[in-house]
């Protein structure tokens, strides 16, 4: 759930940034924001899983 909210925040922030820069909504900017949000959400999800496994003792970092 955290990764979905993070991706949504990235998407909205990216859209606001692009709108303030170009003063219009363009299809390629919205698709670019969507792509970045998907990548950020997946990265956050993977990081969350790795940290959860690390703190529960399944992965030992040397």
Predicted model as a PDB file, atoms N, CA, C, CB and O in Angstrom, pLDDT in the B-factor column:
MODEL        1                                                                  
ATOM      1  N   UNK A   1       0.817  -1.190   0.000  1.00 79.00           N  
ATOM      2  CA  UNK A   1       0.000   0.000   0.000  1.00 79.00           C  
ATOM      3  C   UNK A   1       0.864   1.258   0.000  1.00 79.00           C  
ATOM      4  CB  UNK A   1      -0.931  -0.005   1.198  1.00 79.00           C  
ATOM      5  O   UNK A   1       0.524   2.249  -0.648  1.00 79.00           O  
ATOM      6  N   UNK A   2       1.970   1.218   0.720  1.00 85.00           N  
ATOM      7  CA  UNK A   2       2.860   2.375   0.752  1.00 85.00           C  
ATOM      8  C   UNK A   2       3.426   2.689  -0.624  1.00 85.00           C  
ATOM      9  CB  UNK A   2       3.993   2.137   1.733  1.00 85.00           C  
ATOM     10  O   UNK A   2       3.553   3.855  -0.997  1.00 85.00           O  
ATOM     11  N   UNK A   3       3.765   1.655  -1.374  1.00 89.00           N  
ATOM     12  CA  UNK A   3       4.346   1.895  -2.693  1.00 89.00           C  
ATOM     13  C   UNK A   3       3.323   2.484  -3.661  1.00 89.00           C  
ATOM     14  CB  UNK A   3       4.912   0.598  -3.261  1.00 89.00           C  
ATOM     15  O   UNK A   3       3.686   3.257  -4.548  1.00 89.00           O  
ATOM     16  N   UNK A   4       2.052   2.128  -3.499  1.00 92.00           N  
ATOM     17  CA  UNK A   4       1.011   2.700  -4.360  1.00 92.00           C  
ATOM     18  C   UNK A   4       0.815   4.184  -4.046  1.00 92.00           C  
ATOM     19  CB  UNK A   4      -0.323   1.934  -4.184  1.00 92.00           C  
ATOM     20  O   UNK A   4       0.688   5.005  -4.955  1.00 92.00           O  
ATOM     21  N   UNK A   5       0.792   4.518  -2.768  1.00 93.00           N  
ATOM     22  CA  UNK A   5       0.665   5.925  -2.388  1.00 93.00           C  
ATOM     23  C   UNK A   5       1.887   6.727  -2.810  1.00 93.00           C  
ATOM     24  CB  UNK A   5       0.457   6.052  -0.882  1.00 93.00           C  
ATOM     25  O   UNK A   5       1.760   7.880  -3.221  1.00 93.00           O  
ATOM     26  N   UNK A   6       3.062   6.131  -2.713  1.00 93.00           N  
ATOM     27  CA  UNK A   6       4.274   6.795  -3.151  1.00 93.00           C  
ATOM     28  C   UNK A   6       4.234   7.054  -4.651  1.00 93.00           C  
ATOM     29  CB  UNK A   6       5.497   5.962  -2.787  1.00 93.00           C  
ATOM     30  O   UNK A   6       4.577   8.146  -5.103  1.00 93.00           O  
ATOM     31  N   UNK A   7       3.816   6.055  -5.422  1.00 94.00           N  
ATOM     32  CA  UNK A   7       3.721   6.220  -6.879  1.00 94.00           C  
ATOM     33  C   UNK A   7       2.686   7.280  -7.236  1.00 94.00           C  
ATOM     34  CB  UNK A   7       3.360   4.882  -7.554  1.00 94.00           C  
ATOM     35  O   UNK A   7       2.905   8.070  -8.155  1.00 94.00           O  
ATOM     36  N   UNK A   8       1.573   7.309  -6.529  1.00 94.00           N  
ATOM     37  CA  UNK A   8       0.550   8.316  -6.791  1.00 94.00           C  
ATOM     38  C   UNK A   8       1.072   9.720  -6.484  1.00 94.00           C  
ATOM     39  CB  UNK A   8      -0.708   8.025  -5.964  1.00 94.00           C  
ATOM     40  O   UNK A   8       0.803  10.660  -7.232  1.00 94.00           O  
ATOM     41  N   UNK A   9       1.808   9.861  -5.398  1.00 94.00           N  
ATOM     42  CA  UNK A   9       2.385  11.160  -5.048  1.00 94.00           C  
ATOM     43  C   UNK A   9       3.408  11.602  -6.094  1.00 94.00           C  
ATOM     44  CB  UNK A   9       3.041  11.099  -3.658  1.00 94.00           C  
ATOM     45  O   UNK A   9       3.458  12.779  -6.449  1.00 94.00           O  
ATOM     46  N   UNK A  10       4.213  10.678  -6.582  1.00 94.00           N  
ATOM     47  CA  UNK A  10       5.179  11.003  -7.634  1.00 94.00           C  
ATOM     48  C   UNK A  10       4.444  11.449  -8.886  1.00 94.00           C  
ATOM     49  CB  UNK A  10       6.089   9.793  -7.945  1.00 94.00           C  
ATOM     50  O   UNK A  10       4.824  12.443  -9.505  1.00 94.00           O  
ATOM     51  N   UNK A  11       3.386  10.720  -9.272  1.00 94.00           N  
ATOM     52  CA  UNK A  11       2.619  11.055 -10.464  1.00 94.00           C  
ATOM     53  C   UNK A  11       2.020  12.455 -10.368  1.00 94.00           C  
ATOM     54  CB  UNK A  11       1.517  10.028 -10.685  1.00 94.00           C  
ATOM     55  O   UNK A  11       2.164  13.263 -11.286  1.00 94.00           O  
ATOM     56  N   UNK A  12       1.348  12.737  -9.256  1.00 94.00           N  
ATOM     57  CA  UNK A  12       0.714  14.043  -9.084  1.00 94.00           C  
ATOM     58  C   UNK A  12       1.753  15.155  -9.037  1.00 94.00           C  
ATOM     59  CB  UNK A  12      -0.133  14.062  -7.811  1.00 94.00           C  
ATOM     60  O   UNK A  12       1.563  16.208  -9.646  1.00 94.00           O  
ATOM     61  N   UNK A  13       2.839  14.931  -8.325  1.00 93.00           N  
ATOM     62  CA  UNK A  13       3.900  15.931  -8.257  1.00 93.00           C  
ATOM     63  C   UNK A  13       4.534  16.196  -9.605  1.00 93.00           C  
ATOM     64  CB  UNK A  13       4.956  15.498  -7.283  1.00 93.00           C  
ATOM     65  O   UNK A  13       4.836  17.342  -9.937  1.00 93.00           O  
ATOM     66  N   UNK A  14       4.737  15.153 -10.379  1.00 92.00           N  
ATOM     67  CA  UNK A  14       5.328  15.298 -11.703  1.00 92.00           C  
ATOM     68  C   UNK A  14       4.395  16.074 -12.628  1.00 92.00           C  
ATOM     69  CB  UNK A  14       5.647  13.922 -12.302  1.00 92.00           C  
ATOM     70  O   UNK A  14       4.843  16.918 -13.404  1.00 92.00           O  
ATOM     71  N   UNK A  15       3.085  15.782 -12.543  1.00 94.00           N  
ATOM     72  CA  UNK A  15       2.096  16.491 -13.356  1.00 94.00           C  
ATOM     73  C   UNK A  15       2.063  17.977 -12.985  1.00 94.00           C  
ATOM     74  CB  UNK A  15       0.695  15.861 -13.177  1.00 94.00           C  
ATOM     75  O   UNK A  15       2.019  18.836 -13.865  1.00 94.00           O  
ATOM     76  N   UNK A  16       2.085  18.276 -11.693  1.00 93.00           N  
ATOM     77  CA  UNK A  16       2.081  19.670 -11.246  1.00 93.00           C  
ATOM     78  C   UNK A  16       3.341  20.383 -11.720  1.00 93.00           C  
ATOM     79  CB  UNK A  16       1.968  19.750  -9.710  1.00 93.00           C  
ATOM     80  O   UNK A  16       3.274  21.524 -12.177  1.00 93.00           O  
ATOM     81  N   UNK A  17       4.480  19.722 -11.614  1.00 92.00           N  
ATOM     82  CA  UNK A  17       5.734  20.316 -12.069  1.00 92.00           C  
ATOM     83  C   UNK A  17       5.690  20.594 -13.575  1.00 92.00           C  
ATOM     84  CB  UNK A  17       6.916  19.392 -11.732  1.00 92.00           C  
ATOM     85  O   UNK A  17       6.080  21.675 -14.015  1.00 92.00           O  
ATOM     86  N   UNK A  18       5.220  19.632 -14.361  1.00 89.00           N  
ATOM     87  CA  UNK A  18       5.140  19.834 -15.809  1.00 89.00           C  
ATOM     88  C   UNK A  18       4.147  20.923 -16.173  1.00 89.00           C  
ATOM     89  CB  UNK A  18       4.756  18.538 -16.502  1.00 89.00           C  
ATOM     90  O   UNK A  18       4.389  21.698 -17.098  1.00 89.00           O  
ATOM     91  N   UNK A  19       3.033  20.990 -15.458  1.00 91.00           N  
ATOM     92  CA  UNK A  19       2.057  22.038 -15.742  1.00 91.00           C  
ATOM     93  C   UNK A  19       2.619  23.417 -15.438  1.00 91.00           C  
ATOM     94  CB  UNK A  19       0.785  21.807 -14.940  1.00 91.00           C  
ATOM     95  O   UNK A  19       2.388  24.365 -16.188  1.00 91.00           O  
ATOM     96  N   UNK A  20       3.356  23.531 -14.340  1.00 91.00           N  
ATOM     97  CA  UNK A  20       3.939  24.834 -14.004  1.00 91.00           C  
ATOM     98  C   UNK A  20       5.035  25.225 -14.994  1.00 91.00           C  
ATOM     99  CB  UNK A  20       4.507  24.812 -12.577  1.00 91.00           C  
ATOM    100  O   UNK A  20       5.319  26.408 -15.179  1.00 91.00           O  
ATOM    101  N   UNK A  21       5.636  24.244 -15.616  1.00 88.00           N  
ATOM    102  CA  UNK A  21       6.698  24.520 -16.584  1.00 88.00           C  
ATOM    103  C   UNK A  21       6.141  24.861 -17.962  1.00 88.00           C  
ATOM    104  CB  UNK A  21       7.633  23.325 -16.689  1.00 88.00           C  
ATOM    105  O   UNK A  21       6.603  25.807 -18.600  1.00 88.00           O  
ATOM    106  N   UNK A  22       5.138  24.088 -18.435  1.00 85.00           N  
ATOM    107  CA  UNK A  22       4.630  24.259 -19.801  1.00 85.00           C  
ATOM    108  C   UNK A  22       3.278  24.969 -19.864  1.00 85.00           C  
ATOM    109  CB  UNK A  22       4.513  22.914 -20.466  1.00 85.00           C  
ATOM    110  O   UNK A  22       2.850  25.340 -20.958  1.00 85.00           O  
ATOM    111  N   UNK A  23       2.595  25.174 -18.750  1.00 88.00           N  
ATOM    112  CA  UNK A  23       1.291  25.826 -18.656  1.00 88.00           C  
ATOM    113  C   UNK A  23       0.205  25.131 -19.469  1.00 88.00           C  
ATOM    114  CB  UNK A  23       1.410  27.251 -19.104  1.00 88.00           C  
ATOM    115  O   UNK A  23      -0.792  25.754 -19.833  1.00 88.00           O  
ATOM    116  N   UNK A  24       0.387  23.860 -19.751  1.00 88.00           N  
ATOM    117  CA  UNK A  24      -0.617  23.055 -20.431  1.00 88.00           C  
ATOM    118  C   UNK A  24      -0.358  21.587 -20.137  1.00 88.00           C  
ATOM    119  CB  UNK A  24      -0.607  23.321 -21.956  1.00 88.00           C  
ATOM    120  O   UNK A  24       0.748  21.189 -19.771  1.00 88.00           O  
ATOM    121  N   UNK A  25      -1.406  20.795 -20.305  1.00 87.00           N  
ATOM    122  CA  UNK A  25      -1.252  19.354 -20.147  1.00 87.00           C  
ATOM    123  C   UNK A  25      -1.002  18.742 -21.513  1.00 87.00           C  
ATOM    124  CB  UNK A  25      -2.503  18.720 -19.473  1.00 87.00           C  
ATOM    125  O   UNK A  25      -1.800  18.911 -22.435  1.00 87.00           O  
ATOM    126  N   UNK A  26       0.108  18.033 -21.637  1.00 88.00           N  
ATOM    127  CA  UNK A  26       0.431  17.348 -22.891  1.00 88.00           C  
ATOM    128  C   UNK A  26       0.392  15.847 -22.641  1.00 88.00           C  
ATOM    129  CB  UNK A  26       1.831  17.790 -23.441  1.00 88.00           C  
ATOM    130  O   UNK A  26       0.707  15.366 -21.552  1.00 88.00           O  
ATOM    131  N   UNK A  27       0.001  15.130 -23.673  1.00 90.00           N  
ATOM    132  CA  UNK A  27      -0.126  13.678 -23.548  1.00 90.00           C  
ATOM    133  C   UNK A  27       1.214  13.034 -23.199  1.00 90.00           C  
ATOM    134  CB  UNK A  27      -0.674  13.080 -24.848  1.00 90.00           C  
ATOM    135  O   UNK A  27       1.266  12.136 -22.358  1.00 90.00           O  
ATOM    136  N   UNK A  28       2.289  13.480 -23.831  1.00 92.00           N  
ATOM    137  CA  UNK A  28       3.591  12.869 -23.566  1.00 92.00           C  
ATOM    138  C   UNK A  28       4.085  13.163 -22.150  1.00 92.00           C  
ATOM    139  CB  UNK A  28       4.613  13.359 -24.580  1.00 92.00           C  
ATOM    140  O   UNK A  28       4.793  12.348 -21.559  1.00 92.00           O  
ATOM    141  N   UNK A  29       3.715  14.322 -21.606  1.00 89.00           N  
ATOM    142  CA  UNK A  29       4.096  14.629 -20.223  1.00 89.00           C  
ATOM    143  C   UNK A  29       3.339  13.755 -19.234  1.00 89.00           C  
ATOM    144  CB  UNK A  29       3.839  16.105 -19.914  1.00 89.00           C  
ATOM    145  O   UNK A  29       3.907  13.301 -18.241  1.00 89.00           O  
ATOM    146  N   UNK A  30       2.063  13.519 -19.504  1.00 92.00           N  
ATOM    147  CA  UNK A  30       1.259  12.669 -18.618  1.00 92.00           C  
ATOM    148  C   UNK A  30       1.749  11.227 -18.686  1.00 92.00           C  
ATOM    149  CB  UNK A  30      -0.241  12.744 -18.998  1.00 92.00           C  
ATOM    150  O   UNK A  30       1.851  10.554 -17.660  1.00 92.00           O  
ATOM    151  N   UNK A  31       2.053  10.751 -19.896  1.00 94.00           N  
ATOM    152  CA  UNK A  31       2.576   9.387 -20.029  1.00 94.00           C  
ATOM    153  C   UNK A  31       3.955   9.256 -19.379  1.00 94.00           C  
ATOM    154  CB  UNK A  31       2.654   8.989 -21.512  1.00 94.00           C  
ATOM    155  O   UNK A  31       4.264   8.230 -18.771  1.00 94.00           O  
ATOM    156  N   UNK A  32       4.779  10.295 -19.508  1.00 92.00           N  
ATOM    157  CA  UNK A  32       6.086  10.283 -18.855  1.00 92.00           C  
ATOM    158  C   UNK A  32       5.963  10.247 -17.341  1.00 92.00           C  
ATOM    159  CB  UNK A  32       6.892  11.497 -19.274  1.00 92.00           C  
ATOM    160  O   UNK A  32       6.701   9.526 -16.670  1.00 92.00           O  
ATOM    161  N   UNK A  33       5.028  11.026 -16.803  1.00 93.00           N  
ATOM    162  CA  UNK A  33       4.794  11.022 -15.358  1.00 93.00           C  
ATOM    163  C   UNK A  33       4.277   9.663 -14.900  1.00 93.00           C  
ATOM    164  CB  UNK A  33       3.797  12.127 -14.969  1.00 93.00           C  
ATOM    165  O   UNK A  33       4.654   9.176 -13.834  1.00 93.00           O  
ATOM    166  N   UNK A  34       3.416   9.055 -15.706  1.00 95.00           N  
ATOM    167  CA  UNK A  34       2.891   7.738 -15.364  1.00 95.00           C  
ATOM    168  C   UNK A  34       4.006   6.698 -15.350  1.00 95.00           C  
ATOM    169  CB  UNK A  34       1.793   7.326 -16.350  1.00 95.00           C  
ATOM    170  O   UNK A  34       4.062   5.868 -14.443  1.00 95.00           O  
ATOM    171  N   UNK A  35       4.891   6.731 -16.343  1.00 95.00           N  
ATOM    172  CA  UNK A  35       6.006   5.793 -16.411  1.00 95.00           C  
ATOM    173  C   UNK A  35       6.936   5.961 -15.211  1.00 95.00           C  
ATOM    174  CB  UNK A  35       6.786   5.987 -17.715  1.00 95.00           C  
ATOM    175  O   UNK A  35       7.344   4.976 -14.596  1.00 95.00           O  
ATOM    176  N   UNK A  36       7.264   7.192 -14.885  1.00 94.00           N  
ATOM    177  CA  UNK A  36       8.144   7.455 -13.736  1.00 94.00           C  
ATOM    178  C   UNK A  36       7.482   6.995 -12.440  1.00 94.00           C  
ATOM    179  CB  UNK A  36       8.497   8.960 -13.650  1.00 94.00           C  
ATOM    180  O   UNK A  36       8.154   6.461 -11.559  1.00 94.00           O  
ATOM    181  N   UNK A  37       6.181   7.197 -12.318  1.00 95.00           N  
ATOM    182  CA  UNK A  37       5.465   6.779 -11.114  1.00 95.00           C  
ATOM    183  C   UNK A  37       5.457   5.256 -10.982  1.00 95.00           C  
ATOM    184  CB  UNK A  37       4.027   7.315 -11.135  1.00 95.00           C  
ATOM    185  O   UNK A  37       5.613   4.728  -9.881  1.00 95.00           O  
ATOM    186  N   UNK A  38       5.277   4.551 -12.096  1.00 96.00           N  
ATOM    187  CA  UNK A  38       5.291   3.086 -12.057  1.00 96.00           C  
ATOM    188  C   UNK A  38       6.672   2.580 -11.633  1.00 96.00           C  
ATOM    189  CB  UNK A  38       4.903   2.499 -13.440  1.00 96.00           C  
ATOM    190  O   UNK A  38       6.774   1.696 -10.782  1.00 96.00           O  
ATOM    191  N   UNK A  39       7.721   3.133 -12.218  1.00 95.00           N  
ATOM    192  CA  UNK A  39       9.084   2.720 -11.875  1.00 95.00           C  
ATOM    193  C   UNK A  39       9.387   3.034 -10.410  1.00 95.00           C  
ATOM    194  CB  UNK A  39      10.111   3.417 -12.795  1.00 95.00           C  
ATOM    195  O   UNK A  39       9.978   2.214  -9.708  1.00 95.00           O  
ATOM    196  N   UNK A  40       8.988   4.213  -9.952  1.00 94.00           N  
ATOM    197  CA  UNK A  40       9.224   4.596  -8.553  1.00 94.00           C  
ATOM    198  C   UNK A  40       8.445   3.700  -7.593  1.00 94.00           C  
ATOM    199  CB  UNK A  40       8.835   6.064  -8.327  1.00 94.00           C  
ATOM    200  O   UNK A  40       8.958   3.329  -6.537  1.00 94.00           O  
ATOM    201  N   UNK A  41       7.223   3.356  -7.951  1.00 95.00           N  
ATOM    202  CA  UNK A  41       6.421   2.476  -7.107  1.00 95.00           C  
ATOM    203  C   UNK A  41       7.014   1.083  -6.999  1.00 95.00           C  
ATOM    204  CB  UNK A  41       5.015   2.387  -7.642  1.00 95.00           C  
ATOM    205  O   UNK A  41       7.046   0.495  -5.918  1.00 95.00           O  
ATOM    206  N   UNK A  42       7.482   0.560  -8.118  1.00 95.00           N  
ATOM    207  CA  UNK A  42       8.111  -0.771  -8.104  1.00 95.00           C  
ATOM    208  C   UNK A  42       9.406  -0.740  -7.292  1.00 95.00           C  
ATOM    209  CB  UNK A  42       8.397  -1.257  -9.551  1.00 95.00           C  
ATOM    210  O   UNK A  42       9.678  -1.654  -6.514  1.00 95.00           O  
ATOM    211  N   UNK A  43      10.202   0.315  -7.476  1.00 95.00           N  
ATOM    212  CA  UNK A  43      11.457   0.428  -6.725  1.00 95.00           C  
ATOM    213  C   UNK A  43      11.177   0.542  -5.219  1.00 95.00           C  
ATOM    214  CB  UNK A  43      12.273   1.656  -7.213  1.00 95.00           C  
ATOM    215  O   UNK A  43      11.879  -0.059  -4.406  1.00 95.00           O  
ATOM    216  N   UNK A  44      10.156   1.311  -4.859  1.00 94.00           N  
ATOM    217  CA  UNK A  44       9.797   1.455  -3.442  1.00 94.00           C  
ATOM    218  C   UNK A  44       9.327   0.125  -2.856  1.00 94.00           C  
ATOM    219  CB  UNK A  44       8.701   2.521  -3.272  1.00 94.00           C  
ATOM    220  O   UNK A  44       9.662  -0.209  -1.719  1.00 94.00           O  
ATOM    221  N   UNK A  45       8.548  -0.634  -3.636  1.00 94.00           N  
ATOM    222  CA  UNK A  45       8.057  -1.934  -3.192  1.00 94.00           C  
ATOM    223  C   UNK A  45       9.216  -2.898  -2.955  1.00 94.00           C  
ATOM    224  CB  UNK A  45       7.082  -2.519  -4.221  1.00 94.00           C  
ATOM    225  O   UNK A  45       9.241  -3.595  -1.941  1.00 94.00           O  
ATOM    226  N   UNK A  46      10.168  -2.945  -3.873  1.00 93.00           N  
ATOM    227  CA  UNK A  46      11.333  -3.827  -3.734  1.00 93.00           C  
ATOM    228  C   UNK A  46      12.168  -3.412  -2.530  1.00 93.00           C  
ATOM    229  CB  UNK A  46      12.195  -3.803  -5.016  1.00 93.00           C  
ATOM    230  O   UNK A  46      12.616  -4.263  -1.761  1.00 93.00           O  
ATOM    231  N   UNK A  47      12.377  -2.114  -2.363  1.00 92.00           N  
ATOM    232  CA  UNK A  47      13.141  -1.631  -1.212  1.00 92.00           C  
ATOM    233  C   UNK A  47      12.430  -1.959   0.099  1.00 92.00           C  
ATOM    234  CB  UNK A  47      13.369  -0.119  -1.322  1.00 92.00           C  
ATOM    235  O   UNK A  47      13.071  -2.321   1.086  1.00 92.00           O  
ATOM    236  N   UNK A  48      11.125  -1.832   0.102  1.00 90.00           N  
ATOM    237  CA  UNK A  48      10.346  -2.156   1.300  1.00 90.00           C  
ATOM    238  C   UNK A  48      10.475  -3.636   1.655  1.00 90.00           C  
ATOM    239  CB  UNK A  48       8.869  -1.793   1.092  1.00 90.00           C  
ATOM    240  O   UNK A  48      10.632  -3.979   2.827  1.00 90.00           O  
ATOM    241  N   UNK A  49      10.410  -4.507   0.660  1.00 89.00           N  
ATOM    242  CA  UNK A  49      10.559  -5.948   0.907  1.00 89.00           C  
ATOM    243  C   UNK A  49      11.966  -6.262   1.413  1.00 89.00           C  
ATOM    244  CB  UNK A  49      10.263  -6.756  -0.382  1.00 89.00           C  
ATOM    245  O   UNK A  49      12.122  -7.024   2.367  1.00 89.00           O  
ATOM    246  N   UNK A  50      12.976  -5.690   0.794  1.00 86.00           N  
ATOM    247  CA  UNK A  50      14.355  -5.955   1.231  1.00 86.00           C  
ATOM    248  C   UNK A  50      14.592  -5.482   2.655  1.00 86.00           C  
ATOM    249  CB  UNK A  50      15.350  -5.277   0.293  1.00 86.00           C  
ATOM    250  O   UNK A  50      15.234  -6.179   3.441  1.00 86.00           O  
ATOM    251  N   UNK A  51      14.083  -4.313   2.992  1.00 84.00           N  
ATOM    252  CA  UNK A  51      14.266  -3.815   4.357  1.00 84.00           C  
ATOM    253  C   UNK A  51      13.479  -4.650   5.365  1.00 84.00           C  
ATOM    254  CB  UNK A  51      13.839  -2.346   4.448  1.00 84.00           C  
ATOM    255  O   UNK A  51      13.948  -4.873   6.481  1.00 84.00           O  
ATOM    256  N   UNK A  52      12.303  -5.109   4.989  1.00 82.00           N  
ATOM    257  CA  UNK A  52      11.520  -5.948   5.891  1.00 82.00           C  
ATOM    258  C   UNK A  52      12.233  -7.273   6.143  1.00 82.00           C  
ATOM    259  CB  UNK A  52      10.117  -6.197   5.314  1.00 82.00           C  
ATOM    260  O   UNK A  52      12.262  -7.762   7.272  1.00 82.00           O  
ATOM    261  N   UNK A  53      12.799  -7.845   5.103  1.00 77.00           N  
ATOM    262  CA  UNK A  53      13.524  -9.107   5.273  1.00 77.00           C  
ATOM    263  C   UNK A  53      14.805  -8.909   6.075  1.00 77.00           C  
ATOM    264  CB  UNK A  53      13.853  -9.718   3.910  1.00 77.00           C  
ATOM    265  O   UNK A  53      15.194  -9.775   6.859  1.00 77.00           O  
ATOM    266  N   UNK A  54      15.447  -7.783   5.878  1.00 75.00           N  
ATOM    267  CA  UNK A  54      16.681  -7.499   6.605  1.00 75.00           C  
ATOM    268  C   UNK A  54      16.406  -7.347   8.095  1.00 75.00           C  
ATOM    269  CB  UNK A  54      17.348  -6.232   6.056  1.00 75.00           C  
ATOM    270  O   UNK A  54      17.139  -7.898   8.917  1.00 75.00           O  
ATOM    271  N   UNK A  55      15.364  -6.610   8.451  1.00 69.00           N  
ATOM    272  CA  UNK A  55      15.088  -6.361   9.859  1.00 69.00           C  
ATOM    273  C   UNK A  55      14.463  -7.562  10.564  1.00 69.00           C  
ATOM    274  CB  UNK A  55      14.182  -5.172   9.992  1.00 69.00           C  
ATOM    275  O   UNK A  55      14.484  -7.624  11.793  1.00 69.00           O  
ATOM    276  N   UNK A  56      13.913  -8.511   9.823  1.00 68.00           N  
ATOM    277  CA  UNK A  56      13.378  -9.699  10.471  1.00 68.00           C  
ATOM    278  C   UNK A  56      14.429 -10.803  10.585  1.00 68.00           C  
ATOM    279  CB  UNK A  56      12.166 -10.209   9.705  1.00 68.00           C  
ATOM    280  O   UNK A  56      14.169 -11.839  11.197  1.00 68.00           O  
ATOM    281  N   UNK A  57      15.602 -10.598  10.009  1.00 63.00           N  
ATOM    282  CA  UNK A  57      16.690 -11.539  10.183  1.00 63.00           C  
ATOM    283  C   UNK A  57      16.814 -12.566   9.072  1.00 63.00           C  
ATOM    284  CB  UNK A  57      16.528 -12.235  11.466  1.00 63.00           C  
ATOM    285  O   UNK A  57      17.654 -13.460   9.173  1.00 63.00           O  
ATOM    286  N   UNK A  58      16.020 -12.479   8.022  1.00 61.00           N  
ATOM    287  CA  UNK A  58      16.133 -13.451   6.938  1.00 61.00           C  
ATOM    288  C   UNK A  58      17.354 -13.179   6.062  1.00 61.00           C  
ATOM    289  CB  UNK A  58      14.869 -13.437   6.086  1.00 61.00           C  
ATOM    290  O   UNK A  58      17.939 -14.108   5.506  1.00 61.00           O  
ATOM    291  N   UNK A  59      17.732 -11.934   5.939  1.00 58.00           N  
ATOM    292  CA  UNK A  59      18.916 -11.574   5.140  1.00 58.00           C  
ATOM    293  C   UNK A  59      19.938 -10.965   6.101  1.00 58.00           C  
ATOM    294  CB  UNK A  59      18.551 -10.559   3.960  1.00 58.00           C  
ATOM    295  O   UNK A  59      19.632 -10.028   6.839  1.00 58.00           O  
ATOM    296  N   UNK A  60      21.129 -11.501   6.081  1.00 57.00           N  
ATOM    297  CA  UNK A  60      22.185 -10.969   6.931  1.00 57.00           C  
ATOM    298  C   UNK A  60      23.119 -10.142   6.074  1.00 57.00           C  
ATOM    299  CB  UNK A  60      22.955 -12.104   7.658  1.00 57.00           C  
ATOM    300  O   UNK A  60      23.688 -10.637   5.101  1.00 57.00           O  
ATOM    301  N   UNK A  61      23.274  -8.892   6.434  1.00 56.00           N  
ATOM    302  CA  UNK A  61      24.182  -7.997   5.717  1.00 56.00           C  
ATOM    303  C   UNK A  61      25.525  -8.018   6.429  1.00 56.00           C  
ATOM    304  CB  UNK A  61      23.608  -6.540   5.636  1.00 56.00           C  
ATOM    305  O   UNK A  61      25.612  -7.753   7.628  1.00 56.00           O  
ATOM    306  N   UNK A  62      26.546  -8.329   5.691  1.00 49.00           N  
ATOM    307  CA  UNK A  62      27.881  -8.408   6.285  1.00 49.00           C  
ATOM    308  C   UNK A  62      28.643  -7.133   6.007  1.00 49.00           C  
ATOM    309  CB  UNK A  62      28.656  -9.623   5.746  1.00 49.00           C  
ATOM    310  O   UNK A  62      29.793  -6.998   6.425  1.00 49.00           O  
TER     311      UNK A  62                                                      
ENDMDL                                                                          
END                                                                             
